[in-house]
Amino acid sequence: MNFTYKEAVEKLNSLQSNAALLEQLRKAGPRMSERSLPEMREHFRRIGYEPKDFDKLNLIHVAGTKGKGSTSALTQSILHNYDPTIKTGLFTSPHLVAVRERIRINGEPISEELFARYSQDVWERLEATKEEAIRAMDLSDSDKNELIKNSRKHPDKPIYFRYLTLVALHAFIQEKVDCAILEVGD
């Protein structure tokens, strides 16, 4: 059965928030953030992507402390005005009204249908590898078994923002964008 847009948003909202992660990072100290890149590489692997798969997106990564969203949108606009045939993807945050605003193709938010489809693709691929991911965690066997049985907890899934990053890049590959602009997140 296909996710509706509402179901896709409900699944997304069930994930750990960025605020909760920041609190964990504050308590754990600088060592915890060292796992961010390896964790994302593993999440991408679990949904079927290797680093080389993103080469075709010609990624532009926008970082900094102020103006990332504006710079990202301006970059997308410049590319589109330079050559209207260039298909662009844009991933920014936060959203104003609807979460799908964060993922844009040629300047327009992806449709509710596409958001639901690509979110479902990512969710189901993560679910298919859930047991493998939990078994790799540094936990006792009884704790691992409890997590595998508990469908309401998602220790095997990335936090909210990182999950949206997976959905955005998956959407950009599926929609065959020529260039993707990504605003740095946490």
Backbone torsions as a table, in degrees:
resi	resn	phi	psi	omega
1	MET	NA	138.0	-178.7
2	ASN	-82.2	143.7	174.4
3	PHE	-66.6	143.9	164.9
4	THR	-86.0	168.9	176.8
5	TYR	-59.3	-43.6	-179.5
6	LYS	-60.3	-43.1	178.8
7	GLU	-64.7	-39.5	178.5
8	ALA	-62.3	-42.2	179.2
9	VAL	-67.7	-38.7	177.8
10	GLU	-62.4	-42.0	177.3
11	LYS	-62.0	-46.6	178.8
12	LEU	-57.9	-45.9	-177.6
13	ASN	-68.8	-14.4	177.9
14	SER	-80.1	-9.5	-178.6
15	LEU	-84.0	160.9	179.6
16	GLN	-60.6	137.0	179.8
17	SER	-78.3	162.5	176.4
18	ASN	-63.8	-35.6	-179.9
19	ALA	-63.1	-41.3	178.5
20	ALA	-64.3	-39.2	178.4
21	LEU	-65.2	-43.6	-179.8
22	LEU	-60.0	-38.0	177.2
23	GLU	-65.2	-42.0	176.7
24	GLN	-61.8	-43.3	179.6
25	LEU	-62.4	-41.8	179.4
26	ARG	-60.3	-43.9	-179.0
27	LYS	-71.5	-37.5	-174.6
28	ALA	-82.3	-21.2	-177.9
29	GLY	87.4	-173.8	-172.0
30	PRO	-67.1	-21.1	-176.3
31	ARG	-64.4	-33.4	-175.9
32	MET	-63.2	-39.4	-177.1
33	SER	-69.0	-16.4	177.7
34	GLU	-64.5	-19.6	-178.9
35	ARG	-85.3	-9.5	-173.5
36	SER	-56.7	-52.3	-177.8
37	LEU	-67.0	-46.4	176.5
38	PRO	-59.8	-37.3	178.1
39	GLU	-64.0	-43.5	179.5
40	MET	-65.6	-41.0	176.2
41	ARG	-58.0	-41.3	179.7
42	GLU	-66.9	-41.2	177.4
43	HIS	-62.4	-42.7	177.6
44	PHE	-62.1	-41.3	177.7
45	ARG	-60.8	-42.2	-178.3
46	ARG	-65.3	-26.2	177.6
47	ILE	-97.2	7.6	171.1
48	GLY	99.8	16.3	-178.5
49	TYR	-119.5	145.2	172.8
50	GLU	-114.3	159.3	-178.6
51	PRO	-50.3	-39.3	-178.4
52	LYS	-63.1	-23.5	-179.7
53	ASP	-64.9	-21.6	-177.5
54	PHE	-90.0	-8.2	179.6
55	ASP	-56.6	-39.8	-176.6
56	LYS	-67.9	-12.2	179.2
57	LEU	-82.8	-10.5	-178.8
58	ASN	47.2	57.3	-172.8
59	LEU	-62.4	137.1	169.3
60	ILE	-115.8	118.5	-175.5
61	HIS	-105.7	117.6	-176.3
62	VAL	-103.0	120.8	-178.0
63	ALA	-126.6	165.6	177.9
64	GLY	143.4	-175.7	-177.6
65	THR	-102.0	-24.9	-178.8
66	LYS	-140.0	140.1	171.9
67	GLY	82.1	16.3	-179.2
68	LYS	-63.0	-44.4	-179.0
69	GLY	-64.1	-43.5	178.8
70	SER	-65.1	-42.8	179.0
71	THR	-64.1	-40.3	178.8
72	SER	-63.3	-46.8	179.8
73	ALA	-64.7	-40.0	178.0
74	LEU	-63.7	-41.9	178.2
75	THR	-60.5	-45.1	178.3
76	GLN	-60.9	-43.1	-179.7
77	SER	-64.3	-42.9	178.8
78	ILE	-61.0	-47.1	179.5
79	LEU	-59.4	-44.4	-177.2
80	HIS	-68.9	-36.9	178.0
81	ASN	-74.2	-31.9	177.6
82	TYR	-66.0	-45.1	-179.5
83	ASP	-147.1	99.1	-177.4
84	PRO	-60.5	-14.1	179.3
85	THR	-83.9	-9.8	177.4
86	ILE	-73.2	123.6	177.6
87	LYS	-89.7	117.4	-175.3
88	THR	-108.9	147.8	170.8
89	GLY	-116.9	142.3	-178.6
90	LEU	-135.5	127.3	177.9
91	PHE	-123.9	115.4	-178.8
92	THR	-135.4	172.7	173.2
93	SER	-154.3	159.8	-4.4
94	PRO	-81.9	179.6	174.4
95	HIS	-95.6	159.1	179.5
96	LEU	-91.6	-47.2	-175.4
97	VAL	-120.7	-54.7	-175.6
98	ALA	-123.1	140.8	-175.7
99	VAL	-59.7	-28.5	-179.0
100	ARG	-66.8	-13.9	176.0
101	GLU	-63.0	-22.8	-178.1
102	ARG	-70.8	-23.8	-177.1
103	ILE	-113.8	111.9	-175.7
104	ARG	-122.9	146.0	173.2
105	ILE	-124.9	124.7	-174.8
106	ASN	51.9	39.6	174.8
107	GLY	84.2	-6.3	-178.0
108	GLU	-108.7	138.2	176.0
109	PRO	-58.5	144.6	177.1
110	ILE	-65.2	153.7	-177.9
111	SER	-67.6	162.4	175.1
112	GLU	-59.1	-39.5	-179.9
113	GLU	-61.6	-47.4	179.7
114	LEU	-67.2	-39.7	178.2
115	PHE	-59.9	-46.3	179.8
116	ALA	-62.7	-44.4	-178.3
117	ARG	-62.3	-49.6	-176.2
118	TYR	-73.0	-32.5	174.9
119	SER	-65.4	-42.0	177.9
120	GLN	-63.6	-42.5	177.4
121	ASP	-54.4	-50.1	-177.5
122	VAL	-65.8	-47.1	-178.5
123	TRP	-58.1	-48.1	-176.8
124	GLU	-67.7	-35.3	177.2
125	ARG	-67.9	-37.5	176.1
126	LEU	-67.9	-40.7	178.1
127	GLU	-61.8	-39.1	-178.3
128	ALA	-64.5	-23.4	-179.0
129	THR	-113.3	15.0	-176.5
130	LYS	-59.0	-50.7	-176.4
131	GLU	-61.5	-42.8	177.8
132	GLU	-58.3	-44.0	-178.3
133	ALA	-66.6	-42.1	-179.8
134	ILE	-68.6	-39.9	179.8
135	ARG	-61.8	-27.2	-179.9
136	ALA	-81.3	-9.7	-178.6
137	MET	-73.6	153.0	179.7
138	ASP	-84.6	74.8	-178.4
139	LEU	-137.0	164.2	174.6
140	SER	-68.5	158.5	179.4
141	ASP	-60.0	-39.0	-179.7
142	SER	-66.8	-38.9	176.8
143	ASP	-65.4	-40.7	177.8
144	LYS	-61.8	-45.9	-179.8
145	ASN	-62.8	-37.9	178.3
146	GLU	-64.3	-42.9	178.7
147	LEU	-64.7	-39.6	179.6
148	ILE	-62.8	-38.6	-179.1
149	LYS	-75.5	-29.0	-173.7
150	ASN	-84.8	107.8	-177.9
151	SER	-82.6	-6.1	-177.9
152	ARG	-91.7	-14.3	177.5
153	LYS	-104.4	148.5	-175.8
154	HIS	-129.7	57.1	-179.8
155	PRO	-67.5	-16.5	-178.5
156	ASP	-87.4	-4.1	-176.7
157	LYS	-111.8	154.3	178.0
158	PRO	-71.9	166.8	175.4
159	ILE	-68.9	171.2	-175.5
160	TYR	-45.6	-58.3	-175.2
161	PHE	-63.9	-42.4	-178.4
162	ARG	-67.9	-36.0	175.9
163	TYR	-62.0	-44.4	177.8
164	LEU	-62.4	-33.4	175.9
165	THR	-62.8	-43.3	176.5
166	LEU	-59.8	-46.2	-179.1
167	VAL	-63.0	-44.2	-178.5
168	ALA	-61.5	-49.9	-178.3
169	LEU	-66.9	-36.4	175.0
170	HIS	-61.6	-45.5	179.0
171	ALA	-61.2	-43.6	-178.5
172	PHE	-63.6	-38.9	177.4
173	ILE	-67.9	-45.8	-178.6
174	GLN	-64.4	-35.3	-178.8
175	GLU	-87.7	0.6	175.4
176	LYS	55.9	50.4	176.4
177	VAL	-70.7	150.3	179.4
178	ASP	-83.4	-30.2	-177.9
179	CYS	-149.0	132.7	178.1
180	ALA	-117.9	132.7	178.2
181	ILE	-108.3	123.2	-178.4
182	LEU	-119.0	125.8	172.7
183	GLU	-82.2	132.0	179.5
184	VAL	-61.8	140.5	174.5
185	GLY	-123.5	-160.4	179.8
186	ASP	-91.0	NA	NA
